[in-house]
Amino acid sequence: MDEISQIISDVGFPIVVTLFLLNRIEAKLDVVVNSIQSLPEKMKQ
């Protein structure tokens, strides 16, 4: 049981940090994608 808690503490923190950073990057990528998609309309003006 002690080994399992050690594995969770070793692996759990990096997983949580990774998921948090991926969530933040995804939100910023959505903004970039929307900007790229609207670019042709702005180029026509």
C-alpha positions as CSV (number, residue, x, y, z in Angstrom):
1,M,0.0,0.0,0.0
2,D,2.9,2.3,0.7
3,E,4.3,1.7,-2.7
4,I,1.1,2.7,-4.4
5,S,0.8,6.0,-2.5
6,Q,4.5,6.7,-3.5
7,I,3.7,6.0,-7.2
8,I,0.6,8.2,-7.1
9,S,2.6,11.1,-5.5
10,D,5.4,10.7,-8.0
11,V,3.2,10.5,-11.1
12,G,0.1,12.3,-10.0
13,F,1.6,15.8,-9.7
14,P,3.2,15.9,-13.2
15,I,-0.1,14.6,-14.7
16,V,-2.1,17.4,-13.0
17,V,0.4,20.0,-14.1
18,T,0.4,18.7,-17.6
19,L,-3.4,18.7,-17.8
20,F,-3.6,22.2,-16.5
21,L,-1.1,23.5,-19.0
22,L,-2.8,21.7,-21.9
23,N,-6.1,23.3,-20.9
24,R,-4.5,26.8,-20.9
25,I,-2.8,26.2,-24.3
26,E,-6.0,24.9,-25.8
27,A,-7.8,28.1,-25.0
28,K,-5.1,30.2,-26.5
29,L,-5.0,27.9,-29.6
30,D,-8.7,28.5,-30.1
31,V,-8.0,32.2,-30.3
32,V,-5.2,31.7,-32.9
33,V,-7.4,29.4,-35.0
34,N,-10.3,32.0,-35.0
35,S,-7.8,34.7,-36.0
36,I,-6.5,32.6,-38.9
37,Q,-9.9,31.7,-40.1
38,S,-11.0,35.4,-40.2
39,L,-7.8,36.4,-42.0
40,P,-9.1,36.0,-45.6
41,E,-12.1,38.3,-44.9
42,K,-9.8,40.9,-43.5
43,M,-7.4,40.6,-46.5
44,K,-10.3,41.3,-48.9
45,Q,-11.0,44.6,-47.2
